């Protein structure tokens, strides 16, 4: 059989935009859930942008991520150290 071919279309990620959106949610509420920052119908590039933004903010100690068990919703908390700064 002939192998199936598909076309890969590159799409730029918007990590900076996702960082801004996440920080805006946290400024209003102090904590959020994964579902609050990524819509159920989000495109793959939007999901990846949000994931990379969360990891970058956690690396900078601007927030903490908590997941109590595999496949559970991820809780996003403002880091107390970043609030004091």
Secondary structure in CASP SS format (residue, H / E / C, confidence):
PFRMAT SS
TARGET T0000
AUTHOR 0000-0000-0000
METHOD secondary structure of the structure
MODEL  1
X C 1.00
X C 1.00
X C 1.00
X C 1.00
X C 1.00
X C 1.00
X C 1.00
X C 1.00
X C 1.00
X C 1.00
X C 1.00
X C 1.00
X C 1.00
X C 1.00
X H 1.00
X H 1.00
X H 1.00
X H 1.00
X H 1.00
X H 1.00
X H 1.00
X H 1.00
X H 1.00
X H 1.00
X H 1.00
X H 1.00
X H 1.00
X H 1.00
X H 1.00
X C 1.00
X E 1.00
X E 1.00
X E 1.00
X H 1.00
X H 1.00
X H 1.00
X H 1.00
X C 1.00
X C 1.00
X C 1.00
X C 1.00
X C 1.00
X C 1.00
X H 1.00
X H 1.00
X H 1.00
X H 1.00
X H 1.00
X H 1.00
X H 1.00
X H 1.00
X H 1.00
X H 1.00
X H 1.00
X H 1.00
X H 1.00
X H 1.00
X H 1.00
X H 1.00
X C 1.00
X C 1.00
X C 1.00
X E 1.00
X E 1.00
X E 1.00
X E 1.00
X C 1.00
X C 1.00
X C 1.00
X C 1.00
X C 1.00
X C 1.00
X C 1.00
X C 1.00
X E 1.00
X E 1.00
X E 1.00
X E 1.00
X C 1.00
X H 1.00
X H 1.00
X H 1.00
X H 1.00
X H 1.00
X C 1.00
END
